[in-house]
């Protein structure tokens, strides 16, 4: 069982490296990176040219504690992130799925941000 989990993580990291070779965030179109764990979901927007995080959202934040790492919670987290980006006058991003398959939670986070008005 442990071997299977390690192999799954190794494959995800390999996909991540392959994706990040071509994907980069700029000041005009920063990179929206998503991360998921069994307990929490994380989203952050990064300007790779400067190496700064411009905005972030997580289910661990005090006002978002009620969100669970489910598809519904991921969608609401995406909407919150989209609103934060629009407040900072960021309307277009490059989506970095971080090696995760574009399905389930990752897709729900992206759809939530799109629903808030962010373009990918």
Secondary structure in CASP SS format (residue, H / E / C, confidence):
PFRMAT SS
TARGET T0000
AUTHOR 0000-0000-0000
METHOD secondary structure of the structure
MODEL  1
X C 1.00
X H 1.00
X H 1.00
X H 1.00
X H 1.00
X H 1.00
X H 1.00
X H 1.00
X H 1.00
X H 1.00
X H 1.00
X H 1.00
X H 1.00
X H 1.00
X H 1.00
X H 1.00
X H 1.00
X H 1.00
X H 1.00
X H 1.00
X C 1.00
X C 1.00
X C 1.00
X C 1.00
X C 1.00
X C 1.00
X C 1.00
X C 1.00
X C 1.00
X E 1.00
X E 1.00
X E 1.00
X E 1.00
X E 1.00
X E 1.00
X E 1.00
X C 1.00
X C 1.00
X C 1.00
X C 1.00
X E 1.00
X E 1.00
X E 1.00
X E 1.00
X E 1.00
X E 1.00
X E 1.00
X C 1.00
X C 1.00
X C 1.00
X C 1.00
X E 1.00
X E 1.00
X E 1.00
X E 1.00
X E 1.00
X E 1.00
X E 1.00
X C 1.00
X C 1.00
X C 1.00
X H 1.00
X H 1.00
X H 1.00
X C 1.00
X C 1.00
X C 1.00
X C 1.00
X C 1.00
X C 1.00
X H 1.00
X H 1.00
X H 1.00
X H 1.00
X H 1.00
X H 1.00
X H 1.00
X H 1.00
X H 1.00
X H 1.00
X H 1.00
X H 1.00
X H 1.00
X H 1.00
X H 1.00
X H 1.00
X H 1.00
X C 1.00
X C 1.00
X C 1.00
X C 1.00
X E 1.00
X E 1.00
X E 1.00
X E 1.00
X E 1.00
X C 1.00
X C 1.00
X C 1.00
X C 1.00
X C 1.00
X C 1.00
X C 1.00
X C 1.00
X H 1.00
X H 1.00
X H 1.00
X H 1.00
X H 1.00
X H 1.00
X H 1.00
X H 1.00
X H 1.00
X H 1.00
X H 1.00
X H 1.00
X C 1.00
X C 1.00
X E 1.00
X C 1.00
END
